[in-house]
Amino acid sequence: MRLFDLHVHTNYSDGIYSVEEIIEKASSKKIVGIAITDHDTIDAIKYIANNSVDTKNIFIVPGIELSADVEGEEIHILGYYLDCENDMLNEKLSILKRDRFYRGLEIIDKLSSLGVEIDKESIISESKQHNNFIGRALIARKLVSEGYVMNIKEAFDKYLAEGKPAFVNRRKLSLEESISLIENANGIPILAHPGIIKNKRVITMAIELGVKGIECFTSKHSKIDEKRFIEYCKANNLIITGGSDYHGDNEILGQYYIDIDKIEAFKNRDFLYNN
């Protein structure tokens, strides 16, 4: 039995901690591996591979979490065991990163028009630690540190969430594009935390388009959700996965996991492992 937390974010997207810090934290848990699944980027995976980062006996599954738009709702598709040198994948991710960067600057301008002044240059400087990734979480943390809000939730509720005064939409892939992009890169597409999806038809749509499984064990699900989706996967011959959706602002890393040896489609796939 090998327990893996298959949903972890680093500061290459909207996580708080660096790759090294994530690995250090994971090594103190009962899990033996993690999947790094940053939003719309595989830069953390490339960093580990290109710099022979010591993974401290932790196996790293190369992954991603792609955002898709389905009838105005943002849906997340996890991709596992990607070929990170795939040209189509890298080209599309480059476009998404650039769009997200300029969307972040537009949010800062909107905040300024509301009398909420945060230093754009400091955000740009800090984003360089995230490989030029300016997500709403980075801006939310800045709002907290500058004293405009008490916590990240308040930042979203007051300014950054959809429908709030500083919200700016960003480019997203279609559901079909997300799934095919992962498959084209030899990856395995999985529907993330379906319990929070409002349009339940999305689950069927995703499966029809090629999703191979569902994230059943997650911090976003209740026990009732877990049971329902496990039964659904068994009835439809889908992969069951699990992961914490860890971003660093709580202590859930390694608390949601799956025995990776029970996932037939994951067998004989390559990990990142430097020791």
C-alpha positions, 0 to 999 in steps of 0.5 A: 500500500502506497498512500498519495495525496494527489492534489497539491499546489505550490507557489508556482500557482496559488499555493503559499509554499515552494516546491522544497517546502511542500516536499519537506512537509509531505515527508513528515506525513504518512503519505509516500507521494504527492501529485503537484497539480498547480493551476494551468502550469507545470512549471513546478514539475519542470523545476524539479526535473531540471534541478534534480531537487531532493524529493526526500523519499517522496514520489512526485506525480507530474500533474496539473489542474486545468480550469474549464468554462462550462456554461459560465461555471468554472470546472477543474480537470486534474491531469496526471503523468503528463509529458511536460515536453509536449508542444501543444500543452506548453503552447496553450499553458503559455497563453493562459499564463500570459492572460492570467498575468494581465488579468491580475494587473487589471484587478489591481487597477480596479482595486485602485479605482475603489480606493484600495491601493496596493503596490503593483510593482511589489505584486509583479516582483513577488509574482517572479517567485511564482514564475510570473503567476499573478492569481487572485490568491496572491492579491488576496494575501496582499490585501490581508497584509496591507490591512484592507481585509482580515483574511483571504475569505474576506478579500474574495467576499468583498472584492475578488469573487465573481460579481464583486467590484474588483473581479475580472474574468480570465481566459479558460479552456472549454471542457473538451479542450482541457480533457483533450490537452491532457490526453494529448500529453499522454496524461490521465484526466480526472474530474476534480471535486465534483461535489461543488459543481452546481451544474451536475450535468457536467459530470456526465459531459466530462465522462463522455468527453474522456474523463477517466475518473473522479476525485472522491476523497477531497477537502471539498467533499462531505462524507455523503459526497464521498460515498455517493461518488465512490458508488458512482465510480464503481457503477461506471468503471471510473478511477477513484482518486483523492487529494487534499487540494492543499494550498498552504493556508491550513494543515490538510496536506496528506489528510486526503489520499488514495492507495495509488497501487489500487489504480490500475491506470497509474501502474508503470507510469513514471514519478519524479524521484530524486534522493 
